[in-house]
């Protein structure tokens, strides 16, 4: 997964990738409960806990090592920050 999108890009060709999103907004676009086979970059239970504890999460594709290196070095990277 490269980004969080505002809609499912597989079913909505107009889905927009997001560079950042608040926990409240992120949680409003994913299901409230985890179910088997859920297709979500970060599951609802972990999202609730991360929001409660003030933890930021980066959704990014770590396979391109330069992208991971950029993130770890505080440089611009391709992905979404949820905070």
Helices and strands as residue ranges (DSSP letters): E 4-5, E 17-18, E 20-21, H 23-29, H 44-53, E 57-59, H 65-72, E 80-82
